[in-house]
């Protein structure tokens, strides 16, 4: 990959140059809603054998203007790219400038390897907030379904609902493999004590791989199937009067959506936060649909994941361009009628841009070659 020959774009917001010319402005949107802050890891706590609770505090004592359900990215010096994680608690439950995350270690994961040592007291960069996942304003029953570290965003939403004393029933289903994989059981069970009077809160853990001869008396099987059989089919939850909140791996989200759609729940009544990772496809921008609103630029978590380019060339078999020339204001022509381009090598698959785009111009389903309003791509 190459950029324009004379100008290197900002490092920590400060532009610098290879040549004597150093007057070009920063091409990135300055009033980003995503703030990049220095922070320190306050504590690390094992919740299960492979899941940590990590508490992080911003250095400057400021706070993000975040709401329950959103996420941020964590960046450490040892890793090239940041990693996106949901905030695990309602802002009302945290001390000022502090943020909690539930992070599950996965084989081969870069951040998982980083967590093999106690990192308490170490510096970290926290960017946020991102995402539009949140409590809706209806009065209908809340059906919350989470799996793995998807506990984080749902836990934050449930805490927020409890703080706000929302007058709604809430059924929180959590899917895990075995009883040893469960966490926050006591904390979540106690939420029923502070829920709005006259309304129900239930925490329902469901295990898919618990040994048959164990002492487990709770739900068994796949969490979405359990919800369908014991709550939808019995009429305890009615499809026409509930809202569904999902958080977890894409297969669980898809399975849950299928169950609810078959039961007659409208897609507009479903809200979800899928956990994407490096294996997921990078989004592609269809510039013919772009309305120049800057929303994608306002939520990008890294400086170079979305760039404005004047030329793309040397398309490889894997769909990547090896030559990416950025628009250099004052030196190269073009505004957005050239192209906004997502650099797959810099993209962290947070999908913040996909969720932010009001014109549906950004999607991982688009063709790899970006659509432009005039010729930008060269063979």
C-alpha positions in Angstrom: 0.0 0.0 0.0 1.2 3.5 -0.7 0.0 7.0 0.0 0.6 10.3 -1.7 4.4 10.7 -2.0 5.0 13.9 0.0 2.5 13.8 2.8 2.1 11.4 5.7 -1.2 11.7 7.5 -1.6 12.6 11.1 0.0 10.6 14.0 -1.9 11.4 17.2 -3.6 14.3 15.4 -0.4 16.0 14.4 0.3 16.2 10.6 3.9 15.9 9.5 5.7 15.7 6.2 8.5 14.1 4.3 9.1 17.3 2.4 9.2 21.0 3.3 5.5 21.3 2.5 3.6 20.9 5.8 0.4 23.0 5.2 -2.1 20.4 4.2 -5.0 20.1 6.7 -6.0 17.0 8.5 -8.3 15.1 6.1 -10.1 13.3 9.0 -13.3 14.7 10.4 -12.4 16.6 13.6 -15.6 16.5 15.6 -15.8 12.8 15.8 -18.3 11.3 18.2 -15.7 8.6 19.0 -13.1 9.8 21.4 -9.7 8.2 21.8 -8.5 8.3 25.4 -5.5 7.1 27.3 -6.5 4.9 30.2 -5.1 2.4 32.7 -6.3 -1.1 33.6 -7.6 -0.8 37.2 -8.3 -4.5 37.8 -8.6 -8.0 36.2 -10.8 -10.6 37.7 -11.6 -14.2 36.6 -15.3 -14.7 36.2 -14.9 -18.2 34.7 -11.8 -20.2 33.6 -11.8 -18.3 30.3 -13.7 -15.0 30.9 -12.3 -11.9 32.6 -13.9 -8.8 34.1 -11.6 -5.9 33.3 -12.1 -2.4 34.7 -10.5 0.5 32.9 -10.2 4.1 34.1 -9.6 7.1 31.8 -6.5 9.1 32.6 -8.1 12.6 32.5 -11.1 11.8 34.6 -13.5 12.6 31.7 -16.4 10.3 30.7 -17.8 9.1 27.4 -21.2 10.3 26.5 -22.3 6.6 26.2 -25.5 4.7 26.9 -26.1 1.1 27.9 -25.7 -1.3 24.9 -22.8 0.6 23.2 -19.2 -0.6 22.8 -15.7 0.7 22.6 -12.3 -0.5 21.4 -9.3 -1.4 23.4 -5.8 -0.9 22.0 -2.5 -2.1 23.6 1.0 -1.6 22.4 1.6 -5.3 21.9 -1.1 -5.5 19.2 -1.4 -3.8 15.9 -5.1 -3.3 15.9 -7.7 -2.4 18.5 -10.4 -4.9 19.5 -14.1 -4.0 20.0 -15.9 -5.0 23.2 -19.3 -4.0 24.6 -19.4 -1.9 27.8 -20.5 -4.4 30.4 -22.4 -2.1 32.8 -24.8 0.8 32.6 -23.1 4.1 32.9 -25.2 4.7 36.1 -23.5 1.7 37.7 -19.9 2.8 37.1 -17.7 5.3 38.9 -16.9 8.4 36.9 -14.4 7.7 34.1 -14.4 3.9 34.7 -15.6 1.3 32.3 -16.0 -2.5 32.7 -15.7 -5.2 30.0 -16.3 -9.0 30.0 -13.7 -10.5 27.8 -13.6 -14.2 26.9 -10.3 -15.7 25.9 -10.4 -17.5 22.5 -7.7 -19.8 21.1 -5.4 -17.9 18.8 -6.8 -14.5 19.7 -4.3 -11.7 20.0 -6.0 -10.0 22.9 -6.6 -13.4 24.6 -2.8 -13.9 24.5 -2.3 -10.4 26.0 -4.5 -11.4 28.9 -2.5 -14.4 29.8 -0.5 -12.1 32.2 -1.9 -9.9 34.9 -2.1 -6.5 33.2 -3.3 -4.5 36.2 -1.8 -1.0 36.2 -0.8 -1.1 32.5 -1.6 1.6 30.0 -4.3 1.0 27.4 -6.2 3.1 24.8 -9.9 3.2 25.0 -12.0 4.6 22.1 -15.8 5.0 22.2 -18.6 5.1 22.3 -20.0 3.3 19.3 -23.1 1.5 18.3 -26.8 2.1 18.4 -27.9 -0.9 20.5 -30.1 0.3 23.4 -33.3 0.0 25.2 -36.3 1.0 23.2 -39.0 3.3 24.6 -42.0 0.9 24.3 -43.9 -0.7 27.3 -43.7 -4.2 25.8 -42.0 -7.2 27.4 -38.3 -7.3 27.1 -36.9 -10.7 25.9 -33.1 -10.6 26.3 -31.0 -13.4 24.9 -27.2 -13.6 25.2 -24.5 -16.1 24.8 -20.8 -16.2 25.9 -19.4 -12.7 26.5 -22.6 -11.4 24.9 -23.6 -11.1 28.5 -21.9 -7.7 28.6 -24.2 -5.6 26.5 -27.3 -7.3 27.8 -26.2 -6.9 31.4 -25.7 -3.2 30.8 -29.2 -2.8 29.2 -30.8 -4.8 32.1 -29.0 -2.7 34.7 -30.1 0.5 32.9 -33.7 -0.7 32.8 -33.5 -1.4 36.5 -32.1 2.0 37.3 -34.8 3.7 35.2 -37.6 1.5 36.8 -39.0 0.7 33.4 -42.5 -0.6 33.7 -42.0 -3.7 31.7 -41.5 -7.4 32.3 -38.1 -8.7 31.4 -36.9 -12.2 30.7 -33.1 -12.6 30.4 -32.0 -15.9 28.8 -28.3 -16.7 29.0 -26.9 -19.6 27.0 -23.7 -21.4 28.1 -22.2 -24.8 27.6 -21.8 -26.0 31.2 -22.5 -24.8 34.7 -18.9 -23.8 35.2 -19.3 -21.3 32.3 -21.9 -19.3 34.1 -21.2 -16.0 35.8 -23.0 -13.1 37.4 -25.8 -15.5 38.5 -26.2 -14.0 42.0 -26.0 -10.4 40.7 -28.6 -10.9 38.0 -30.9 -12.8 40.2 -30.9 -10.0 42.7 -32.0 -7.5 40.0 -35.5 -8.9 40.6 -35.5 -7.2 44.0 -35.0 -3.7 42.6 -37.1 -4.1 39.4 -40.2 -1.9 39.0 -42.9 -3.0 41.4 -45.7 -4.9 39.8 -43.5 -6.1 37.0 -41.4 -9.3 36.5 -37.7 -9.8 36.0 -36.3 -13.3 35.5 -32.8 -14.5 34.8 -32.9 -17.9 33.0 -29.5 -19.6 32.4 -29.7 -22.4 29.9 -26.9 -25.0 29.4 -26.4 -26.8 26.1 -23.7 -29.3 27.1 -24.1 -30.0 30.9 -23.6 -33.7 31.8 -26.9 -35.5 32.2 -25.9 -36.8 35.6 -25.0 -33.5 37.1 -27.0 -31.7 39.8 -28.1 -28.9 37.4 -31.9 -28.2 37.8 -32.1 -25.3 35.3 -32.8 -25.1 31.6 -31.0 -27.4 29.1 -30.5 -27.3 25.4 -30.0 -24.4 23.0 -31.1 -21.1 24.6 -33.3 -20.0 21.7 -35.1 -23.4 21.6 -35.6 -23.3 25.4 -37.2 -19.8 25.1 -39.5 -21.0 22.3 -40.6 -24.2 24.1 -41.0 -22.8 27.7 -42.1 -19.2 27.1 -43.5 -18.6 23.6 -45.3 -21.9 23.2 -46.8 -21.7 26.7 -47.9 -18.1 26.2 -45.9 -16.7 29.1 -44.4 -14.4 26.5 -46.6 -13.3 23.6 -45.1 -12.7 20.2 -47.3 -9.7 19.5 -46.3 -7.8 22.7 -42.6 -8.2 23.2 -39.3 -6.7 22.0 -36.2 -8.9 21.6 -32.6 -7.9 22.5 -29.8 -10.3 21.3 -26.1 -10.1 21.9 -23.5 -12.8 21.0 -22.0 -14.7 18.1 -23.7 -14.4 14.7 -25.0 -18.0 14.7 -26.8 -17.5 17.9 -28.3 -14.2 16.7 -29.5 -15.8 13.5 -31.0 -18.8 15.3 -32.8 -16.5 17.7 -34.1 -14.2 15.0 -35.4 -17.3 13.1 -37.3 -18.6 16.2 -38.9 -15.2 16.8 -39.8 -14.6 13.1 -41.5 -18.0 12.9 -43.4 -17.1 16.1 -44.7 -14.0 14.4 -42.5 -11.3 16.0 -41.7 -8.5 13.5 -38.1 -7.9 12.6 -38.7 -4.2 13.7 -39.2 -5.6 17.2 -35.7 -7.1 17.3 -32.5 -5.4 18.4 -29.2 -7.1 18.3 -25.4 -6.7 18.7 -23.5 -9.3 16.7 -19.9 -10.1 17.8 -17.8 -9.9 14.6 -14.1 -10.6 14.5 -11.2 -10.8 12.0 -12.8 -13.7 10.2 -15.8 -11.6 9.3 -15.8 -9.7 5.9 -14.9 -6.1 5.9 -17.7 -3.7 4.9 -17.6 -2.0 1.4 -18.9 1.5 0.7 -21.2 2.0 -2.3 -20.4 5.6 -3.0 -23.3 5.9 -5.5 -25.6 5.7 -2.5 -23.5 8.0 -0.2 -25.4 11.2 0.8 -22.2 12.9 2.1 -23.5 13.0 5.8 -20.1 12.0 7.3 -21.8 9.6 9.7 -19.3 6.8 9.0 -16.3 9.2 9.5 -17.8 10.4 12.8 -17.8 6.9 14.3 -14.7 5.3 12.9 -12.4 4.0 15.8 -9.1 4.1 14.0 -7.6 6.8 11.8 -7.1 4.8 8.6 -10.0 2.4 8.4 -12.1 4.7 6.2 -10.1 7.0 3.9 -10.9 9.3 1.0 -8.9 8.2 -2.0 -8.1 9.8 -5.3 -6.9 6.5 -6.9 -7.1 2.7 -6.3 -4.9 0.4 -8.3 -3.3 -3.0 -8.5 -6.3 -5.1 -7.6 -5.2 -8.5 -6.2 -6.9 -11.8 -6.4 -8.1 -11.5 -2.8 -10.0 -8.3 -3.7 -7.5 -5.9 -2.0 -5.8 -3.0 -3.7 -2.1 -2.8 -3.1 -2.0 0.9 -4.2 -4.2 3.3 -2.2 -3.7 7.0 -2.8 -5.4 9.3 -0.3 -6.9 12.6 -1.3 -4.4 15.3 -0.2 -6.4 18.6 0.2 -4.6 21.2 -1.9 -2.6 18.7 -3.8 -4.9 16.2 -5.3 -8.4 16.8 -6.8 -11.7 15.5 -5.5 -14.0 15.5 -2.5 -16.5 12.7 -1.9 -17.2 12.4 -5.6 -14.0 10.5 -5.7 -14.5 7.7 -3.2 -14.6 6.8 0.4 -12.8 3.5 0.8 -12.6 1.0 3.7 -9.1 -0.3 4.0 -9.6 -4.0 4.8 -6.1 -4.3 6.4 -7.0 -1.5 8.9 -10.7 -2.4 9.4 -11.3 -4.1 12.8 -14.8 -5.4 11.8 -16.6 -3.3 14.5 -19.3 -2.5 11.9 -19.8 0.9 13.5 -19.9 2.5 10.0 -22.5 0.0 8.8 -24.8 0.8 11.7 -24.2 4.6 11.4 -24.9 4.9 7.6 -28.5 6.2 7.1 -28.4 5.4 3.4 -27.4 1.8 3.7 -24.4 2.6 1.5 -22.0 0.4 3.7 -22.4 -3.3 3.9 -20.2 -6.5 4.0 -22.5 -7.9 1.3 -21.4 -5.3 -1.3 -19.1 -6.3 -4.2 -15.4 -5.8 -3.3 -14.8 -3.3 -6.0 -16.2 0.0 -4.7 -18.8 1.9 -6.7 -17.7 5.5 -7.4 -19.3 8.5 -9.1 -16.3 8.9 -11.4 -13.4 6.8 -12.3 -11.1 6.2 -9.4 -10.2 2.6 -9.8 -7.4 1.6 -12.2 -6.6 -2.0 -13.3 
